[in-house]
Amino acid sequence: MSVYDAVKIESLQGGPANLEQHLGKAVLIVNVASKCGLTPQYAGLESLQEKYAGRGFTVLGVPCNQFMGQEPGTSEEIAEFCSATYGVTFPMTEKVDVNGDDRHPLYKKLVDTADAEGHTGDVRWNFEKFLVSPGGEVVARFAPQTEPDAPAVVTAIEAHLPK
């Protein structure tokens, strides 16, 4: 069963994000924030997008304001910041909750996956990363401090690119 099954989420620009369009691709889903100490990871995420997009990969940015209010902007402000500051070209969704009673259904399907240290459950901070296989299975989780170009992330992406 795909992580995308029956999950509805809006795009940052409004309208359905249509997650099922990503079936057949390796997708790195990342909860992002514009005013976080980890925000420079946008540059690394965009580099991954540029390097692997032609091989069946995409980053999917999911803005979240649950960690010290570090994503306070409107959809328009978030889009402008990402484009102007980091040249982001990868798709972004609406701002959602990744933890708590209002956790978005997408994250309900992601958080049971363990990272390398065995952590499951709540997202710990901005820029936690989940790798989804082309078949829609969550295959890896990376801590927020793990840089997008870390060997473990790159190796996992390359191992799950469509054949």
N, CA and C atoms as an extended XYZ file, in Angstrom:
489
Properties=species:S:1:pos:R:3:atomname:S:1:resname:S:1:resid:I:1 pbc="F F F"
N         0.834       -1.185        0.000 N   MET     1
C         0.000        0.000        0.000 CA  MET     1
C         0.880        1.250        0.000 C   MET     1
N         0.571        2.196       -0.828 N   SER     2
C         1.353        3.415       -0.974 CA  SER     2
C         1.089        4.393        0.168 C   SER     2
N         2.121        5.112        0.570 N   VAL     3
C         1.969        6.152        1.582 CA  VAL     3
C         1.017        7.238        1.087 C   VAL     3
N         0.864        7.334       -0.214 N   TYR     4
C         0.024        8.380       -0.796 CA  TYR     4
C        -1.450        8.006       -0.875 C   TYR     4
N        -1.795        6.741       -0.639 N   ASP     5
C        -3.179        6.295       -0.771 CA  ASP     5
C        -4.113        7.128        0.100 C   ASP     5
N        -5.102        7.698       -0.546 N   ALA     6
C        -6.174        8.443        0.122 CA  ALA     6
C        -5.673        9.642        0.934 C   ALA     6
N        -4.462       10.101        0.688 N   VAL     7
C        -3.960       11.287        1.376 CA  VAL     7
C        -4.219       12.503        0.500 C   VAL     7
N        -4.946       13.432        1.060 N   LYS     8
C        -5.221       14.672        0.348 CA  LYS     8
C        -4.450       15.790        1.027 C   LYS     8
N        -3.749       16.572        0.230 N   ILE     9
C        -3.005       17.711        0.736 CA  ILE     9
C        -2.987       18.755       -0.375 C   ILE     9
N        -3.010       19.995        0.017 N   GLU    10
C        -3.001       21.086       -0.957 CA  GLU    10
C        -1.568       21.456       -1.309 C   GLU    10
N        -1.383       22.008       -2.496 N   SER    11
C        -0.073       22.534       -2.868 CA  SER    11
C         0.096       23.901       -2.210 C   SER    11
N         1.306       24.388       -2.152 N   LEU    12
C         1.580       25.692       -1.551 CA  LEU    12
C         0.854       26.798       -2.304 C   LEU    12
N         0.688       26.613       -3.603 N   GLN    13
C         0.019       27.617       -4.425 CA  GLN    13
C        -1.500       27.491       -4.365 C   GLN    13
N        -2.015       26.467       -3.687 N   GLY    14
C        -3.446       26.219       -3.639 CA  GLY    14
C        -3.815       25.136       -4.636 C   GLY    14
N        -4.897       24.460       -4.369 N   GLY    15
C        -5.313       23.347       -5.213 CA  GLY    15
C        -4.640       22.064       -4.762 C   GLY    15
N        -5.161       20.928       -5.186 N   PRO    16
C        -4.621       19.643       -4.747 CA  PRO    16
C        -3.167       19.440       -5.174 C   PRO    16
N        -2.369       18.894       -4.258 N   ALA    17
C        -0.975       18.582       -4.572 CA  ALA    17
C        -0.868       17.272       -5.349 C   ALA    17
N        -1.904       16.444       -5.316 N   ASN    18
C        -1.938       15.185       -6.057 CA  ASN    18
C        -0.669       14.360       -5.818 C   ASN    18
N        -0.538       13.842       -4.614 N   LEU    19
C         0.649       13.068       -4.256 CA  LEU    19
C         0.837       11.833       -5.115 C   LEU    19
N        -0.239       11.278       -5.637 N   GLU    20
C        -0.122       10.071       -6.457 CA  GLU    20
C         0.716       10.299       -7.707 C   GLU    20
N         0.895       11.563       -8.114 N   GLN    21
C         1.757       11.849       -9.255 CA  GLN    21
C         3.203       11.449       -8.983 C   GLN    21
N         3.546       11.259       -7.707 N   HIS    22
C         4.914       10.902       -7.348 CA  HIS    22
C         5.149        9.392       -7.330 C   HIS    22
N         4.074        8.597       -7.480 N   LEU    23
C         4.285        7.153       -7.596 CA  LEU    23
C         5.205        6.907       -8.787 C   LEU    23
N         6.144        6.018       -8.613 N   GLY    24
C         7.118        5.762       -9.664 CA  GLY    24
C         8.392        6.562       -9.493 C   GLY    24
N         8.418        7.459       -8.508 N   LYS    25
C         9.604        8.262       -8.209 CA  LYS    25
C        10.072        7.977       -6.782 C   LYS    25
N        11.334        8.209       -6.538 N   ALA    26
C        11.834        8.273       -5.173 CA  ALA    26
C        11.571        9.698       -4.696 C   ALA    26
N        11.010        9.845       -3.495 N   VAL    27
C        10.625       11.160       -2.995 CA  VAL    27
C        11.193       11.356       -1.598 C   VAL    27
N        11.868       12.484       -1.393 N   LEU    28
C        12.358       12.859       -0.074 CA  LEU    28
C        11.403       13.910        0.479 C   LEU    28
N        10.593       13.505        1.464 N   ILE    29
C         9.608       14.399        2.078 CA  ILE    29
C        10.259       15.047        3.295 C   ILE    29
N        10.224       16.384        3.334 N   VAL    30
C        10.926       17.131        4.369 CA  VAL    30
C        10.003       18.205        4.931 C   VAL    30
N         9.843       18.223        6.276 N   ASN    31
C         9.100       19.329        6.872 CA  ASN    31
C        10.072       20.511        6.991 C   ASN    31
N         9.704       21.607        6.352 N   VAL    32
C        10.605       22.746        6.188 CA  VAL    32
C        10.120       23.971        6.961 C   VAL    32
N        11.046       24.897        7.205 N   ALA    33
C        10.732       26.152        7.881 CA  ALA    33
C        11.713       27.220        7.423 C   ALA    33
N        11.241       28.434        7.306 N   SER    34
C        12.038       29.538        6.760 CA  SER    34
C        12.889       30.273        7.777 C   SER    34
N        12.606       30.116        9.067 N   LYS    35
C        13.305       30.891       10.084 CA  LYS    35
C        13.946       29.990       11.141 C   LYS    35
N        14.599       28.953       10.683 N   CYS    36
C        15.203       27.938       11.542 CA  CYS    36
C        16.715       27.931       11.307 C   CYS    36
N        17.459       27.520       12.307 N   GLY    37
C        18.896       27.380       12.127 CA  GLY    37
C        19.258       26.367       11.051 C   GLY    37
N        18.336       25.456       10.736 N   LEU    38
C        18.574       24.446        9.705 CA  LEU    38
C        18.086       24.879        8.327 C   LEU    38
N        17.503       26.076        8.219 N   THR    39
C        16.956       26.556        6.948 CA  THR    39
C        17.960       26.505        5.800 C   THR    39
N        19.265       26.726        6.030 N   PRO    40
C        20.207       26.597        4.909 CA  PRO    40
C        20.190       25.222        4.235 C   PRO    40
N        19.558       24.221        4.858 N   GLN    41
C        19.428       22.921        4.197 CA  GLN    41
C        18.613       23.015        2.907 C   GLN    41
N        17.842       24.101        2.744 N   TYR    42
C        17.140       24.289        1.473 CA  TYR    42
C        18.114       24.198        0.301 C   TYR    42
N        19.315       24.745        0.460 N   ALA    43
C        20.301       24.715       -0.628 CA  ALA    43
C        20.678       23.277       -0.974 C   ALA    43
N        20.901       22.454        0.029 N   GLY    44
C        21.229       21.055       -0.211 CA  GLY    44
C        20.070       20.273       -0.804 C   GLY    44
N        18.859       20.586       -0.360 N   LEU    45
C        17.683       19.925       -0.920 CA  LEU    45
C        17.523       20.283       -2.393 C   LEU    45
N        17.741       21.563       -2.717 N   GLU    46
C        17.635       21.977       -4.121 CA  GLU    46
C        18.730       21.319       -4.954 C   GLU    46
N        19.916       21.147       -4.395 N   SER    47
C        20.991       20.449       -5.121 CA  SER    47
C        20.605       19.007       -5.429 C   SER    47
N        19.985       18.336       -4.450 N   LEU    48
C        19.506       16.972       -4.699 CA  LEU    48
C        18.466       16.972       -5.814 C   LEU    48
N        17.561       17.937       -5.774 N   GLN    49
C        16.525       18.043       -6.804 CA  GLN    49
C        17.158       18.188       -8.182 C   GLN    49
N        18.121       19.088       -8.283 N   GLU    50
C        18.775       19.332       -9.572 CA  GLU    50
C        19.543       18.099      -10.051 C   GLU    50
N        20.207       17.421       -9.122 N   LYS    51
C        21.046       16.281       -9.492 CA  LYS    51
C        20.227       15.063       -9.932 C   LYS    51
N        19.106       14.799       -9.242 N   TYR    52
C        18.393       13.541       -9.447 CA  TYR    52
C        17.022       13.662      -10.106 C   TYR    52
N        16.520       14.861      -10.346 N   ALA    53
C        15.168       15.020      -10.905 CA  ALA    53
C        15.010       14.273      -12.227 C   ALA    53
N        16.026       14.288      -13.041 N   GLY    54
C        15.964       13.614      -14.329 CA  GLY    54
C        16.027       12.095      -14.235 C   GLY    54
N        16.259       11.588      -13.028 N   ARG    55
C        16.370       10.140      -12.824 CA  ARG    55
C        15.200        9.576      -12.011 C   ARG    55
N        14.113       10.345      -11.914 N   GLY    56
C        12.940        9.838      -11.206 CA  GLY    56
C        12.944       10.125       -9.726 C   GLY    56
N        13.350       11.312       -9.348 N   PHE    57
C        13.422       11.719       -7.942 CA  PHE    57
C        12.845       13.111       -7.789 C   PHE    57
N        12.266       13.360       -6.614 N   THR    58
C        11.896       14.723       -6.254 CA  THR    58
C        11.969       14.903       -4.746 C   THR    58
N        12.245       16.119       -4.351 N   VAL    59
C        12.080       16.542       -2.975 CA  VAL    59
C        10.647       17.061       -2.881 C   VAL    59
N         9.994       16.844       -1.756 N   LEU    60
C         8.684       17.420       -1.492 CA  LEU    60
C         8.777       18.174       -0.176 C   LEU    60
N         8.715       19.494       -0.248 N   GLY    61
C         8.785       20.328        0.940 CA  GLY    61
C         7.411       20.486        1.565 C   GLY    61
N         7.356       20.298        2.891 N   VAL    62
C         6.095       20.402        3.628 CA  VAL    62
C         6.285       21.422        4.758 C   VAL    62
N         5.900       22.678        4.538 N   PRO    63
C         6.069       23.690        5.587 CA  PRO    63
C         5.303       23.330        6.861 C   PRO    63
N         5.925       23.638        7.989 N   CYS    64
C         5.336       23.355        9.295 CA  CYS    64
C         5.754       24.462       10.264 C   CYS    64
N         4.813       24.930       11.051 N   ASN    65
C         5.072       26.016       12.005 CA  ASN    65
C         5.006       25.523       13.448 C   ASN    65
N         5.180       24.233       13.692 N   GLN    66
C         5.021       23.676       15.035 CA  GLN    66
C         6.265       23.789       15.910 C   GLN    66
N         7.386       24.166       15.357 N   PHE    67
C         8.623       24.187       16.134 CA  PHE    67
C         9.058       25.635       16.346 C   PHE    67
N         8.682       26.173       17.491 N   MET    68
C         9.018       27.558       17.883 CA  MET    68
C         8.553       28.594       16.856 C   MET    68
N         7.473       28.309       16.156 N   GLY    69
C         6.905       29.281       15.221 CA  GLY    69
C         7.862       29.692       14.118 C   GLY    69
N         8.682       28.755       13.625 N   GLN    70
C         9.737       29.098       12.669 CA  GLN    70
C         9.278       29.090       11.210 C   GLN    70
N         7.983       28.881       10.973 N   GLU    71
C         7.418       29.022        9.629 CA  GLU    71
C         6.113       29.816        9.743 C   GLU    71
N         6.231       31.117       10.087 N   PRO    72
C         5.032       31.917       10.356 CA  PRO    72
C         4.356       32.488        9.116 C   PRO    72
N         5.002       32.437        7.974 N   GLY    73
C         4.522       33.144        6.790 CA  GLY    73
C         3.291       32.545        6.147 C   GLY    73
N         2.712       33.339        5.263 N   THR    74
C         1.622       32.876        4.413 CA  THR    74
C         2.219       32.008        3.309 C   THR    74
N         1.364       31.341        2.570 N   SER    75
C         1.839       30.535        1.445 CA  SER    75
C         2.646       31.379        0.470 C   SER    75
N         2.163       32.585        0.192 N   GLU    76
C         2.862       33.481       -0.739 CA  GLU    76
C         4.236       33.880       -0.198 C   GLU    76
N         4.313       34.178        1.100 N   GLU    77
C         5.591       34.560        1.709 CA  GLU    77
C         6.575       33.392        1.704 C   GLU    77
N         6.089       32.199        1.992 N   ILE    78
C         6.949       31.010        1.982 CA  ILE    78
C         7.491       30.774        0.578 C   ILE    78
N         6.614       30.828       -0.418 N   ALA    79
C         7.037       30.601       -1.806 CA  ALA    79
C         8.067       31.637       -2.240 C   ALA    79
N         7.833       32.894       -1.912 N   GLU    80
C         8.765       33.968       -2.290 CA  GLU    80
C        10.118       33.770       -1.615 C   GLU    80
N        10.121       33.455       -0.317 N   PHE    81
C        11.367       33.229        0.413 CA  PHE    81
C        12.159       32.081       -0.213 C   PHE    81
N        11.490       30.959       -0.458 N   CYS    82
C        12.182       29.775       -0.993 CA  CYS    82
C        12.755       30.042       -2.379 C   CYS    82
N        11.995       30.719       -3.198 N   SER    83
C        12.444       31.016       -4.558 CA  SER    83
C        13.574       32.041       -4.561 C   SER    83
N        13.372       33.150       -3.869 N   ALA    84
C        14.347       34.240       -3.900 CA  ALA    84
C        15.629       33.903       -3.152 C   ALA    84
N        15.525       33.198       -2.040 N   THR    85
C        16.700       32.938       -1.197 CA  THR    85
C        17.466       31.694       -1.617 C   THR    85
N        16.744       30.640       -2.006 N   TYR    86
C        17.405       29.366       -2.289 CA  TYR    86
C        17.134       28.824       -3.692 C   TYR    86
N        16.375       29.528       -4.503 N   GLY    87
C        16.098       29.068       -5.864 CA  GLY    87
C        15.352       27.753       -5.907 C   GLY    87
N        14.497       27.510       -4.928 N   VAL    88
C        13.793       26.239       -4.816 CA  VAL    88
C        12.891       26.003       -6.026 C   VAL    88
N        13.057       24.830       -6.631 N   THR    89
C        12.216       24.435       -7.758 CA  THR    89
C        11.361       23.205       -7.437 C   THR    89
N        11.651       22.523       -6.330 N   PHE    90
C        10.899       21.319       -6.004 CA  PHE    90
C         9.514       21.687       -5.473 C   PHE    90
N         8.558       20.753       -5.578 N   PRO    91
C         7.196       21.046       -5.138 CA  PRO    91
C         7.107       21.240       -3.632 C   PRO    91
N         6.161       22.079       -3.251 N   MET    92
C         5.894       22.359       -1.839 CA  MET    92
C         4.394       22.216       -1.596 C   MET    92
N         4.057       21.755       -0.408 N   THR    93
C         2.651       21.630       -0.033 CA  THR    93
C         2.238       22.803        0.848 C   THR    93
N         0.969       22.789        1.189 N   GLU    94
C         0.459       23.731        2.174 CA  GLU    94
C         1.157       23.498        3.515 C   GLU    94
N         1.063       24.476        4.409 N   LYS    95
C         1.606       24.349        5.757 CA  LYS    95
C         0.703       23.406        6.554 C   LYS    95
N         1.308       22.422        7.232 N   VAL    96
C         0.540       21.432        7.993 CA  VAL    96
C         1.190       21.196        9.359 C   VAL    96
N         0.442       20.500       10.220 N   ASP    97
C         0.985       20.000       11.481 CA  ASP    97
C         1.549       18.608       11.229 C   ASP    97
N         2.747       18.355       11.758 N   VAL    98
C         3.375       17.050       11.609 CA  VAL    98
C         3.277       16.215       12.881 C   VAL    98
N         2.876       16.846       13.978 N   ASN    99
C         2.731       16.179       15.276 CA  ASN    99
C         1.396       16.570       15.904 C   ASN    99
N         1.018       15.845       16.943 N   GLY   100
C        -0.145       16.220       17.741 CA  GLY   100
C        -1.468       15.740       17.170 C   GLY   100
N        -2.535       16.216       17.803 N   ASP   101
C        -3.883       15.798       17.440 CA  ASP   101
C        -4.249       16.155       16.013 C   ASP   101
N        -3.664       17.237       15.496 N   ASP   102
C        -3.966       17.679       14.132 CA  ASP   102
C        -2.906       17.244       13.121 C   ASP   102
N        -2.123       16.214       13.481 N   ARG   103
C        -1.099       15.709       12.566 CA  ARG   103
C        -1.747       15.387       11.221 C   ARG   103
N        -1.120       15.867       10.155 N   HIS   104
C        -1.654       15.625        8.819 CA  HIS   104
C        -1.603       14.126        8.504 C   HIS   104
N        -2.601       13.603        7.771 N   PRO   105
C        -2.611       12.173        7.422 CA  PRO   105
C        -1.328       11.696        6.732 C   PRO   105
N        -0.671       12.551        5.960 N   LEU   106
C         0.597       12.151        5.340 CA  LEU   106
C         1.608       11.777        6.418 C   LEU   106
N         1.714       12.608        7.442 N   TYR   107
C         2.684       12.333        8.502 CA  TYR   107
C         2.253       11.172        9.389 C   TYR   107
N         0.957       10.905        9.473 N   LYS   108
C         0.511        9.709       10.192 CA  LYS   108
C         1.079        8.468        9.530 C   LYS   108
N         1.275        8.521        8.219 N   LYS   109
C         1.814        7.378        7.483 CA  LYS   109
C         3.344        7.336        7.498 C   LYS   109
N         3.983        8.453        7.835 N   LEU   110
C         5.441        8.519        7.799 CA  LEU   110
C         6.104        8.181        9.133 C   LEU   110
N         5.526        8.635       10.251 N   VAL   111
C         6.252        8.656       11.520 CA  VAL   111
C         6.521        7.298       12.165 C   VAL   111
N         5.920        6.233       11.674 N   ASP   112
C         6.218        4.915       12.245 CA  ASP   112
C         7.544        4.355       11.744 C   ASP   112
N         8.121        4.983       10.748 N   THR   113
C         9.410        4.552       10.206 CA  THR   113
C        10.522        4.999       11.148 C   THR   113
N        11.461        4.102       11.413 N   ALA   114
C        12.581        4.403       12.310 CA  ALA   114
C        13.748        5.006       11.538 C   ALA   114
N        14.479        5.899       12.210 N   ASP   115
C        15.720        6.409       11.626 CA  ASP   115
C        16.875        5.499       12.043 C   ASP   115
N        18.094        5.881       11.722 N   ALA   116
C        19.266        5.036       11.990 CA  ALA   116
C        19.468        4.772       13.489 C   ALA   116
N        18.975        5.672       14.341 N   GLU   117
C        19.103        5.502       15.787 CA  GLU   117
C        17.905        4.756       16.371 C   GLU   117
N        16.940        4.394       15.527 N   GLY   118
C        15.766        3.670       15.989 CA  GLY   118
C        14.601        4.555       16.412 C   GLY   118
N        14.711        5.873       16.211 N   HIS   119
C        13.632        6.788       16.598 CA  HIS   119
C        12.429        6.629       15.680 C   HIS   119
N        11.270        6.435       16.274 N   THR   120
C         9.997        6.455       15.565 CA  THR   120
C         9.096        7.442       16.289 C   THR   120
N         7.953        7.713       15.712 N   GLY   121
C         7.006        8.603       16.372 CA  GLY   121
C         7.210       10.044       15.955 C   GLY   121
N         6.908       10.941       16.877 N   ASP   122
C         6.890       12.367       16.563 CA  ASP   122
C         8.125       12.854       15.817 C   ASP   122
N         7.865       13.758       14.896 N   VAL   123
C         8.932       14.484       14.216 CA  VAL   123
C         9.604       15.354       15.276 C   VAL   123
N        10.937       15.348       15.301 N   ARG   124
C        11.656       16.022       16.374 CA  ARG   124
C        11.898       17.501       16.117 C   ARG   124
N        12.013       17.899       14.846 N   TRP   125
C        12.324       19.291       14.543 CA  TRP   125
C        12.140       19.519       13.048 C   TRP   125
N        12.297       20.753       12.637 N   ASN   126
C        12.253       21.090       11.217 CA  ASN   126
C        13.339       20.318       10.465 C   ASN   126
N        13.061       20.004        9.224 N   PHE   127
C        13.993       19.353        8.305 CA  PHE   127
C        14.254       17.882        8.617 C   PHE   127
N        13.292       17.220        9.281 N   GLU   128
C        13.353       15.759        9.368 CA  GLU   128
C        12.967       15.231        7.982 C   GLU   128
N        13.653       14.193        7.541 N   LYS   129
C        13.518       13.727        6.165 CA  LYS   129
C        13.033       12.283        6.116 C   LYS   129
N        12.099       12.023        5.200 N   PHE   130
C        11.571       10.676        4.982 CA  PHE   130
C        11.735       10.355        3.503 C   PHE   130
N        12.361        9.220        3.214 N   LEU   131
C        12.518        8.787        1.826 CA  LEU   131
C        11.439        7.763        1.501 C   LEU   131
N        10.727        8.030        0.410 N   VAL   132
C         9.658        7.153       -0.047 CA  VAL   132
C        10.103        6.535       -1.375 C   VAL   132
N         9.934        5.222       -1.483 N   SER   133
C        10.340        4.492       -2.690 CA  SER   133
C         9.380        4.789       -3.837 C   SER   133
N         9.769        4.435       -5.061 N   PRO   134
C         8.874        4.623       -6.200 CA  PRO   134
C         7.520        3.929       -6.040 C   PRO   134
N         7.445        2.876       -5.241 N   GLY   135
C         6.183        2.186       -4.997 CA  GLY   135
C         5.348        2.808       -3.896 C   GLY   135
N         5.877        3.863       -3.252 N   GLY   136
C         5.126        4.557       -2.212 CA  GLY   136
C         5.373        4.054       -0.808 C   GLY   136
N         6.424        3.242       -0.617 N   GLU   137
C         6.765        2.716        0.703 CA  GLU   137
C         7.796        3.630        1.369 C   GLU   137
N         7.607        3.925        2.655 N   VAL   138
C         8.585        4.719        3.403 CA  VAL   138
C         9.768        3.809        3.698 C   VAL   138
N        10.950        4.168        3.169 N   VAL   139
C        12.109        3.273        3.258 CA  VAL   139
C        13.242        3.807        4.126 C   VAL   139
N        13.193        5.086        4.492 N   ALA   140
C        14.255        5.634        5.336 CA  ALA   140
C        13.765        6.905        6.005 C   ALA   140
N        14.383        7.197        7.141 N   ARG   141
C        14.103        8.413        7.901 CA  ARG   141
C        15.437        8.967        8.369 C   ARG   141
N        15.572       10.290        8.281 N   PHE   142
C        16.820       10.937        8.656 CA  PHE   142
C        16.539       12.078        9.626 C   PHE   142
N        17.376       12.178       10.645 N   ALA   143
C        17.228       13.210       11.670 CA  ALA   143
C        17.338       14.607       11.058 C   ALA   143
N        16.735       15.595       11.702 N   PRO   144
C        16.772       16.964       11.173 CA  PRO   144
C        18.183       17.486       10.901 C   PRO   144
N        19.131       17.157       11.749 N   GLN   145
C        20.494       17.672       11.590 CA  GLN   145
C        21.264       16.977       10.475 C   GLN   145
N        20.749       15.891        9.950 N   THR   146
C        21.406       15.195        8.841 CA  THR   146
C        21.284       16.053        7.594 C   THR   146
N        22.416       16.459        7.063 N   GLU   147
C        22.427       17.319        5.877 CA  GLU   147
C        21.911       16.550        4.657 C   GLU   147
N        21.242       17.236        3.745 N   PRO   148
C        20.722       16.559        2.549 CA  PRO   148
C        21.789       15.836        1.725 C   PRO   148
N        23.028       16.327        1.759 N   ASP   149
C        24.086       15.686        0.980 CA  ASP   149
C        24.905       14.683        1.794 C   ASP   149
N        24.430       14.332        2.986 N   ALA   150
C        25.127       13.338        3.809 CA  ALA   150
C        25.193       12.014        3.047 C   ALA   150
N        26.288       11.279        3.186 N   PRO   151
C        26.419       10.018        2.465 CA  PRO   151
C        25.245        9.064        2.671 C   PRO   151
N        24.713        8.987        3.877 N   ALA   152
C        23.587        8.075        4.127 CA  ALA   152
C        22.360        8.467        3.310 C   ALA   152
N        22.112        9.766        3.180 N   VAL   153
C        20.951       10.236        2.411 CA  VAL   153
C        21.168        9.960        0.931 C   VAL   153
N        22.324       10.331        0.420 N   VAL   154
C        22.614       10.156       -1.004 CA  VAL   154
C        22.581        8.667       -1.376 C   VAL   154
N        23.183        7.832       -0.532 N   THR   155
C        23.194        6.388       -0.805 CA  THR   155
C        21.782        5.829       -0.842 C   THR   155
N        20.955        6.257        0.109 N   ALA   156
C        19.562        5.774        0.144 CA  ALA   156
C        18.792        6.231       -1.092 C   ALA   156
N        18.968        7.483       -1.469 N   ILE   157
C        18.285        7.988       -2.678 CA  ILE   157
C        18.711        7.171       -3.889 C   ILE   157
N        20.011        7.008       -4.071 N   GLU   158
C        20.510        6.293       -5.250 CA  GLU   158
C        20.028        4.846       -5.267 C   GLU   158
N        19.897        4.229       -4.095 N   ALA   159
C        19.435        2.838       -4.015 CA  ALA   159
C        17.958        2.712       -4.376 C   ALA   159
N        17.209        3.818       -4.286 N   HIS   160
C        15.764        3.744       -4.531 CA  HIS   160
C        15.313        4.495       -5.774 C   HIS   160
N        16.248        4.955       -6.568 N   LEU   161
C        15.843        5.573       -7.837 CA  LEU   161
C        15.190        4.513       -8.706 C   LEU   161
N        14.195        4.884       -9.481 N   PRO   162
C        13.566        3.875      -10.355 CA  PRO   162
C        14.584        3.279      -11.317 C   PRO   162
N        14.422        2.022      -11.594 N   LYS   163
C        15.357        1.327      -12.496 CA  LYS   163
C        15.001        1.588      -13.937 C   LYS   163
